[in-house]
């Protein structure tokens, strides 16, 4: 048993907050109340005075690179990075090698995830080999434990395939997530077509590459009733398209990454390949419209798109280096520093975007604190300074290394077991 005393609890699902003690037994919350005393017998007591107690965070967009690319990350190190960042549940993307387009690979990934201290779920692919031509056996993959479907990393260009995939996902009551970038419009990906690409003398990635596919997929989602997630949204126009679609349908969801609500294309000049990602960082107006979308609920979840690469890969010239940054260990502090401290969101709203909402999208038993609920929670010092570095991830490809942020994860507890404690 575990008793957390004297903390300030926020439950974003119910909106309940205040000074409460939380008693857990095995993997569930047994009691939430005032002035709880440890029961007779074996019970560890944690003094959370001065700390915020919140549900374990949920990230529905991470790349742990296993199988196939374990020099970048593996499921063990990815889970360690998640725990350090306050995440007790993660959903893996399926662009591994082999890709997760078959039962055997899916079961391998899920079994490896069970060896970690956190909850590791995985999407399966939409199409065989991520080739965009033939649907996977979505029903079989769902039965084998797929949390949802995506070909993240490669956009789906065949509208008939997309429609069929949405129809299958809707029948299975599972979400389908989309990486929206039309490659036919892109010269060099990872860099915004605009000020950043002009300075580099390249064509870059225009905003239209994202906008056109989002427009198509929102239309198809409204027609099929599928629950869809527009991943890592990056343009103001895309936010507005989602806003209008949500006025019509209830199964439309969109995610923002911390790097897209924090940085602009100007970061490319300062950080080089560390600021290269798909879709790219765009303008200040785009950044502010993403924040506006988070504030008004148009964008209903924050996800990291944790994308580890080796130092050797990221040291290549910017047009040759791979896109993507790590994000699990900086996401919460960036949310507190950039959104809460600047007055855009309350702490409860931030936690809802990072726990309750993503859990609901993927039908996960996570993201809330109540008696009988999962004993997945984090203790946060919301005032403590955080300077990113010394990562638990294998990778360190982040432009935020060395920044001064606020909001330190002190402890992470998953299934009633402490899986991370700050030194």
C-alpha positions in Angstrom: 0.0 0.0 0.0 1.0 3.6 -0.6 -0.2 6.7 1.2 0.5 10.1 -0.4 -0.1 12.8 2.2 -0.4 16.6 2.3 -0.4 17.2 -1.5 -2.6 19.5 -3.5 -4.6 17.3 -5.8 -6.1 18.2 -9.2 -8.3 15.8 -11.0 -9.0 17.2 -14.5 -11.7 14.7 -15.3 -14.0 15.8 -12.4 -12.5 19.3 -11.9 -12.0 18.4 -8.2 -9.0 20.0 -6.5 -7.8 20.7 -3.0 -5.7 19.3 -0.3 -6.3 15.5 -0.2 -4.4 12.4 0.8 -4.5 9.4 -1.5 -4.2 5.8 -0.4 -3.5 3.1 -3.0 -3.6 -0.6 -2.8 -1.9 -2.7 -5.5 -2.7 -1.0 -8.8 -5.9 1.0 -7.7 -6.7 4.0 -5.7 -8.4 2.8 -2.5 -9.3 6.1 -0.9 -9.1 9.8 -1.4 -9.8 11.9 1.7 -8.5 14.3 4.4 -6.1 13.4 7.1 -5.9 9.8 6.2 -3.8 7.6 8.4 -1.7 4.7 7.2 -3.5 1.4 7.7 -2.1 -1.3 9.9 0.5 -3.4 8.2 2.9 -2.6 5.4 2.3 0.9 3.9 4.8 3.4 2.4 4.0 7.0 3.2 5.1 9.8 0.9 4.9 13.4 2.1 3.7 15.5 -0.8 3.6 18.8 1.1 4.1 21.7 -1.3 3.6 19.4 -4.3 0.9 19.0 -6.9 -0.6 15.5 -7.2 -2.0 14.8 -10.6 -2.9 11.9 -12.8 -0.1 10.2 -14.7 0.3 11.9 -18.0 -0.7 10.1 -21.2 1.1 10.6 -24.5 -0.6 9.1 -27.6 2.2 9.9 -30.0 5.6 8.5 -29.3 8.3 6.7 -31.2 10.3 4.1 -29.2 12.0 2.8 -32.4 11.8 -0.9 -31.5 12.0 -3.1 -33.5 14.5 -2.1 -36.1 16.1 1.2 -34.9 17.2 0.5 -31.4 20.4 2.5 -31.8 18.0 5.5 -31.5 15.8 4.3 -28.7 14.2 1.1 -27.4 11.1 0.3 -25.5 13.0 0.2 -22.2 14.8 3.5 -22.5 11.7 5.1 -24.0 9.6 4.0 -21.0 12.3 5.4 -18.7 12.1 8.8 -20.5 8.4 8.7 -20.2 8.5 8.0 -16.5 11.0 10.8 -15.9 8.7 13.1 -17.8 5.6 12.1 -15.7 4.0 9.9 -18.3 2.5 6.6 -17.0 0.8 5.7 -20.3 2.1 6.0 -23.9 0.8 4.9 -27.3 3.6 3.9 -29.7 3.6 4.7 -33.4 3.8 1.8 -35.8 6.6 3.0 -38.2 9.2 0.4 -37.0 11.1 -2.2 -39.0 9.3 -4.5 -39.4 6.3 -2.2 -39.2 3.4 -3.0 -37.0 1.2 -4.3 -39.8 0.9 -7.9 -38.4 -0.1 -9.7 -35.2 3.4 -11.0 -34.5 5.1 -7.6 -34.5 2.3 -6.0 -32.5 2.5 -8.8 -29.9 6.2 -8.4 -29.7 5.9 -4.7 -29.0 3.2 -5.1 -26.4 5.1 -7.9 -24.6 8.2 -5.7 -24.4 6.0 -2.9 -23.1 4.8 -5.1 -20.3 8.4 -5.5 -19.1 8.6 -1.7 -18.3 7.1 -0.1 -15.3 4.6 2.0 -17.2 1.6 1.2 -19.5 2.8 0.8 -23.1 0.2 0.6 -25.8 0.7 0.5 -29.5 -1.1 1.5 -32.7 -1.0 -0.8 -35.7 -0.5 0.3 -39.3 -3.4 1.4 -41.5 -1.7 -0.1 -44.6 0.5 -3.1 -45.3 4.2 -2.0 -45.1 3.1 1.6 -44.8 2.8 1.5 -48.6 -0.6 3.2 -48.7 -2.0 0.6 -51.1 -3.6 -2.2 -49.1 -5.3 -2.1 -45.7 -4.0 -4.2 -42.9 -6.2 -6.8 -41.2 -7.5 -4.1 -38.9 -10.0 -6.4 -37.2 -7.4 -9.0 -36.4 -5.0 -6.3 -35.1 -7.6 -4.8 -32.9 -8.3 -8.2 -31.4 -4.6 -8.6 -30.8 -4.5 -5.4 -28.8 -4.0 -2.5 -31.2 -5.0 0.8 -29.4 -5.7 2.5 -32.8 -4.3 2.8 -36.3 -1.9 5.1 -38.0 0.8 5.2 -40.7 2.4 8.2 -38.9 5.5 9.3 -40.7 4.0 8.6 -44.1 0.9 10.5 -45.3 -1.9 8.4 -46.8 -2.5 9.8 -50.3 -5.2 7.4 -51.7 -8.6 8.8 -50.8 -10.3 5.5 -51.3 -7.9 3.8 -48.9 -8.4 6.5 -46.4 -12.2 6.2 -46.6 -12.1 2.5 -46.2 -9.7 2.7 -43.3 -12.0 5.2 -41.5 -15.0 2.9 -42.1 -13.1 -0.1 -40.6 -11.9 2.0 -37.6 -15.4 3.3 -37.0 -16.8 -0.2 -36.9 -14.1 -1.2 -34.5 -14.6 1.9 -32.3 -10.9 2.7 -32.4 -9.3 6.0 -33.4 -7.3 6.5 -36.5 -4.5 9.2 -36.5 -3.2 11.1 -39.6 0.2 12.6 -40.5 -1.0 15.3 -42.9 1.7 16.4 -45.4 1.3 16.1 -49.1 4.8 15.1 -50.4 4.0 16.3 -53.9 4.0 19.9 -52.6 7.2 19.6 -50.6 10.8 20.3 -51.8 12.7 19.7 -48.6 10.7 18.5 -45.6 11.3 19.7 -42.0 11.8 23.3 -42.9 8.9 25.8 -43.4 8.6 27.3 -46.8 9.0 31.0 -45.9 11.6 32.9 -44.0 13.5 29.8 -42.8 13.7 28.1 -46.3 14.7 31.4 -47.9 17.6 31.8 -45.6 18.8 28.3 -46.4 18.2 28.7 -50.1 15.8 25.7 -50.3 12.2 25.1 -51.3 11.0 23.8 -47.9 7.6 22.6 -46.9 4.6 24.9 -47.6 1.7 25.2 -45.3 -0.6 24.0 -48.1 0.9 20.5 -47.8 -0.7 20.2 -44.4 -3.9 22.1 -45.1 -5.0 20.2 -48.2 -4.8 16.8 -46.5 -6.5 18.0 -43.3 -9.3 19.4 -45.4 -9.8 16.1 -47.1 -9.6 13.9 -44.0 -12.0 16.1 -42.0 -14.6 15.8 -44.8 -14.1 12.0 -44.9 -14.4 11.7 -41.1 -17.6 13.6 -41.0 -19.0 11.3 -43.7 -17.9 8.1 -42.1 -18.3 8.9 -38.4 -14.8 7.7 -37.7 -12.9 9.0 -34.6 -9.9 10.7 -36.1 -6.9 12.5 -34.6 -5.1 15.2 -36.7 -1.5 14.8 -35.5 1.0 17.6 -34.7 -1.0 20.4 -36.2 1.2 23.3 -37.4 -0.7 26.0 -39.3 -3.4 28.6 -38.4 -5.5 27.5 -41.3 -5.5 23.9 -40.1 -6.7 25.0 -36.6 -9.6 26.8 -38.2 -10.5 23.8 -40.3 -10.6 21.6 -37.2 -12.6 24.2 -35.4 -15.3 24.3 -38.0 -15.4 20.5 -38.4 -15.9 20.1 -34.6 -19.0 22.3 -34.9 -20.5 19.5 -37.0 -19.0 16.3 -35.7 -18.1 15.0 -32.3 -15.4 12.5 -33.3 -12.8 15.1 -34.6 -9.7 15.5 -32.5 -6.4 17.3 -33.0 -3.1 17.4 -31.2 -0.4 20.0 -30.7 3.2 19.3 -29.8 5.1 21.4 -27.2 7.6 22.4 -29.9 4.8 23.8 -32.1 3.3 25.9 -29.3 6.7 27.1 -28.2 9.0 27.7 -31.2 8.8 29.3 -34.7 10.7 28.8 -37.9 13.3 31.2 -36.5 14.6 28.4 -34.3 16.1 26.8 -37.3 18.7 29.5 -37.6 19.7 29.0 -33.9 19.4 25.3 -33.5 19.9 23.9 -37.0 18.8 20.2 -37.4 17.6 20.2 -33.7 14.8 22.4 -34.9 13.9 20.3 -37.9 10.7 18.3 -37.7 7.7 17.2 -39.7 5.6 19.1 -40.0 8.0 22.1 -39.6 8.0 24.9 -37.2 6.1 27.8 -38.8 5.4 31.5 -38.1 4.6 33.4 -34.9 1.0 33.7 -36.1 0.7 29.9 -36.5 2.2 29.4 -33.0 -0.4 31.8 -31.5 -3.3 30.2 -33.4 -2.2 26.8 -32.0 -2.3 28.2 -28.5 -5.7 29.8 -29.2 -6.8 26.3 -30.4 -5.6 24.8 -27.1 -7.4 27.5 -25.1 -10.8 27.1 -26.8 -10.7 23.3 -27.1 -10.3 23.1 -30.9 -7.0 21.2 -30.2 -8.0 18.8 -27.4 -4.7 17.1 -26.7 -1.0 17.7 -26.3 1.3 15.0 -27.6 5.1 15.0 -27.8 5.8 13.1 -31.1 8.9 11.9 -29.2 11.3 11.2 -32.1 14.8 10.1 -31.0 17.7 10.1 -33.4 21.4 9.5 -32.9 23.8 12.4 -32.5 25.6 11.3 -35.7 22.3 11.6 -37.7 21.4 15.0 -36.3 25.0 16.3 -36.9 24.5 16.0 -40.7 23.7 19.2 -42.8 20.2 20.3 -42.2 18.9 19.1 -45.5 20.2 15.6 -44.8 19.5 15.2 -41.1 16.4 13.4 -40.1 13.4 15.3 -38.8 12.2 15.0 -35.2 13.1 15.8 -31.6 12.7 14.0 -28.3 10.0 15.4 -26.1 8.9 13.2 -23.2 11.2 14.7 -20.6 10.5 18.4 -21.5 6.7 18.4 -22.3 5.2 19.1 -18.9 7.7 21.8 -18.1 7.1 23.5 -21.4 3.4 23.3 -20.9 3.7 24.9 -17.4 6.2 27.5 -18.6 4.7 28.5 -21.9 1.0 28.0 -21.3 0.2 28.1 -17.6 2.7 30.7 -16.4 1.8 32.9 -19.4 -1.9 32.8 -18.5 -3.2 30.9 -21.4 -4.3 27.8 -19.5 -5.0 26.8 -15.9 -3.0 23.9 -14.5 -6.2 21.8 -14.6 -6.7 22.6 -18.3 -3.1 21.7 -19.1 -3.5 18.4 -17.2 -6.7 17.6 -19.1 -4.9 18.1 -22.4 -2.0 15.9 -21.3 -3.9 13.1 -19.5 -7.7 13.0 -19.5 -8.4 13.9 -23.1 -5.7 11.6 -24.7 -6.8 8.7 -22.5 -10.4 9.2 -23.6 -9.5 9.3 -27.3 -7.8 5.9 -27.0 -10.3 4.4 -24.5 -7.6 4.0 -21.9 -8.3 3.6 -18.2 -6.0 6.6 -17.3 -6.0 10.3 -16.9 -8.1 10.7 -13.7 -7.9 10.4 -9.9 -10.8 8.7 -8.1 -11.5 5.9 -5.7 -11.4 2.6 -7.7 -9.4 4.3 -10.5 -5.9 3.4 -11.6 -3.0 4.2 -9.2 -1.2 6.2 -11.9 -0.2 9.6 -10.6 2.6 12.1 -10.5 3.9 14.5 -7.9 5.0 17.9 -9.4 6.9 20.8 -7.9 5.3 23.4 -10.1 7.7 26.2 -9.0 11.0 24.3 -9.3 13.4 25.2 -12.0 14.1 22.6 -14.7 17.1 22.7 -17.0 16.7 19.9 -19.6 19.7 17.6 -20.1 21.0 14.3 -18.8 18.1 12.5 -20.5 16.9 9.1 -19.7 16.3 8.6 -23.4 19.1 7.2 -25.5 18.9 10.4 -27.6 19.4 14.0 -26.8 18.2 15.7 -30.0 16.3 18.6 -28.4 16.5 22.3 -28.9 15.3 22.7 -25.3 18.5 21.4 -23.7 19.8 24.0 -21.3 16.7 26.1 -21.3 15.4 27.4 -18.0 11.9 26.0 -17.5 9.5 25.6 -14.6 7.8 22.4 -13.3 9.7 19.4 -12.0 8.4 15.9 -11.9 9.4 14.7 -8.4 7.8 11.2 -8.5 6.0 9.1 -11.0 3.8 6.2 -9.8 2.3 3.7 -12.2 0.0 0.9 -11.0 0.9 1.9 -7.4 4.6 1.4 -7.9 7.1 4.3 -7.9 8.8 4.1 -11.3 10.7 7.4 -11.1 12.0 9.6 -8.3 13.9 12.8 -8.8 17.4 12.9 -7.3 
